[in-house]
Amino acid sequence: MSTDGLVAMPLSDVEFDVHGGKPGIGLTNLPVLRADPRLAIQEDSISCLVCGCVFRQLTNTHLRSHGTTASEYKLHFGYNRGRPLMCRALARLYAERARRAGLAARIRRRPILVEPELRRRGGARAISLEESLTRRDARRRDIARRAAAKAALA
């Protein structure tokens, strides 16, 4: 199977825009997705938070059409630096391939040991919007779980 088949969405009756993406979410949902960028990444699609088109993977070519890079895009919209700009299904496929190929055993560089700035900060780093939203949701679930347990005991 070619990589083109992995990146492209299946063809449908919908017209495609000039960037090659499938218009799916519309410009009205962009503010919602920009407020919580985790919602833009679905099981079988990822929405570009600049133009609103839907893809399986946001490629450098598409991001270049907006005058940005993957790093700048992640920083601007609050994604974690290590977040892959692809749908969950594609990320799982690539992770499984990496496991089968044994890529983890080939990693030899540990950034905390190599970069003096990271050692100086003790591994501390800036927290992205995505991470703060995830932490907030986890705290809310924990509070709700505790309240339910307390109500059950009373």
C-alpha positions as CSV (number, residue, x, y, z in Angstrom):
1,M,0.0,0.0,0.0
2,S,1.4,3.4,-0.9
3,T,1.8,6.3,1.5
4,D,-0.6,8.3,-0.7
5,G,-3.4,5.9,0.2
6,L,-2.7,6.4,3.9
7,V,-2.8,10.2,3.8
8,A,-5.7,10.9,1.5
9,M,-9.3,10.7,2.6
10,P,-11.6,8.5,0.5
11,L,-13.3,10.2,-2.4
12,S,-16.9,11.1,-2.0
13,D,-19.5,13.3,-3.7
14,V,-18.2,16.4,-1.9
15,E,-16.2,18.9,-3.8
16,F,-12.5,19.3,-2.6
17,D,-10.9,22.7,-2.0
18,V,-7.7,24.0,-3.4
19,H,-5.6,22.5,-0.6
20,G,-6.8,19.0,-1.3
21,G,-8.8,18.6,1.9
22,K,-12.5,17.7,2.3
23,P,-14.5,20.6,3.7
24,G,-16.3,19.0,6.6
25,I,-16.6,21.2,9.7
26,G,-17.4,24.6,8.2
27,L,-16.1,27.9,9.4
28,T,-18.7,28.1,12.1
29,N,-17.1,25.3,14.2
30,L,-13.5,26.6,13.9
31,P,-13.8,28.8,17.1
32,V,-14.9,25.7,19.1
33,L,-12.1,23.6,17.7
34,R,-9.6,26.4,18.3
35,A,-10.7,26.7,21.9
36,D,-10.1,23.0,22.5
37,P,-7.8,21.7,19.8
38,R,-8.2,18.1,21.0
39,L,-11.6,18.1,19.3
40,A,-10.0,18.6,15.9
41,I,-8.4,15.1,16.1
42,Q,-10.9,12.4,15.5
43,E,-10.6,8.6,15.0
44,D,-10.5,8.9,11.1
45,S,-9.8,12.6,10.5
46,I,-8.0,15.7,11.7
47,S,-9.4,19.2,10.9
48,C,-7.0,22.0,10.0
49,L,-7.6,24.8,12.5
50,V,-6.6,27.4,9.9
51,C,-8.9,26.6,7.0
52,G,-11.3,24.0,8.5
53,C,-10.6,21.2,5.9
54,V,-10.6,17.6,7.0
55,F,-7.6,15.2,6.4
56,R,-6.2,12.0,7.7
57,Q,-2.9,13.8,8.2
58,L,-1.9,17.4,8.1
59,T,1.1,17.4,5.8
60,N,4.0,19.9,5.6
61,T,2.7,20.7,2.1
62,H,-0.7,21.7,3.4
63,L,0.7,23.7,6.3
64,R,3.1,25.4,3.9
65,S,0.1,26.6,2.0
66,H,-0.9,28.5,5.1
67,G,2.7,29.8,5.5
68,T,3.4,27.8,8.6
69,T,5.4,24.7,9.8
70,A,4.3,21.8,11.9
71,S,6.1,23.3,15.0
72,E,4.6,26.7,14.5
73,Y,1.1,25.2,14.0
74,K,1.4,23.2,17.2
75,L,2.7,26.2,19.2
76,H,0.0,28.5,17.8
77,F,-2.9,26.2,18.5
78,G,-1.6,24.8,21.8
79,Y,-0.8,21.2,20.8
80,N,1.9,19.3,22.7
81,R,5.2,19.3,20.8
82,G,5.1,15.6,20.4
83,R,1.5,15.4,19.1
84,P,1.3,13.8,15.7
85,L,-0.8,15.9,13.3
86,M,-2.8,12.9,12.1
87,C,-6.0,11.0,12.9
88,R,-5.9,8.4,15.7
89,A,-6.2,5.4,13.4
90,L,-3.2,6.5,11.4
91,A,-1.1,7.2,14.5
92,R,-1.9,3.7,15.8
93,L,-0.9,2.2,12.5
94,Y,2.5,4.0,12.5
95,A,3.1,3.1,16.2
96,E,2.4,-0.5,15.5
97,R,4.9,-0.4,12.6
98,A,7.5,1.2,14.8
99,R,7.0,-1.5,17.4
100,R,7.3,-4.3,14.8
101,A,10.5,-2.7,13.4
102,G,12.0,-2.3,16.9
103,L,12.6,1.4,16.6
104,A,12.5,2.0,20.3
105,A,15.6,-0.1,20.8
106,R,17.5,2.1,18.4
107,I,17.0,5.3,20.4
108,R,20.3,6.3,22.1
109,R,19.8,10.0,22.9
110,R,18.2,11.2,26.1
111,P,17.5,14.9,25.9
112,I,17.7,15.5,29.6
113,L,21.2,14.2,29.7
114,V,22.4,15.9,26.5
115,E,20.9,19.4,26.7
116,P,22.2,21.5,29.6
117,E,19.2,23.8,29.6
118,L,16.8,20.9,30.3
119,R,19.1,19.8,33.2
120,R,19.2,23.3,34.6
121,R,15.4,23.5,34.6
122,G,15.1,20.0,36.0
123,G,13.1,18.8,33.0
124,A,10.5,21.5,33.5
125,R,8.8,22.7,30.3
126,A,6.0,25.0,29.2
127,I,2.6,23.5,29.5
128,S,0.5,23.6,26.3
129,L,-3.2,24.4,26.0
130,E,-3.9,20.7,25.1
131,E,-2.1,19.5,28.2
132,S,-3.8,22.0,30.5
133,L,-7.3,21.1,29.1
134,T,-6.6,17.4,29.6
135,R,-5.4,18.1,33.2
136,R,-8.5,20.2,33.9
137,D,-10.8,17.4,32.5
138,A,-9.1,14.8,34.7
139,R,-9.5,17.0,37.8
140,R,-13.2,17.5,37.0
141,R,-13.7,13.8,36.6
142,D,-11.9,13.1,39.9
143,I,-14.1,15.7,41.8
144,A,-17.3,14.2,40.3
145,R,-16.1,10.7,41.2
146,R,-15.4,11.7,44.8
147,A,-18.8,13.5,45.1
148,A,-20.6,10.4,43.8
149,A,-18.8,8.2,46.2
150,K,-19.6,10.6,49.1
151,A,-23.2,10.7,48.1
152,A,-23.4,6.9,47.9
153,L,-22.0,6.6,51.5
154,A,-24.5,9.2,52.9
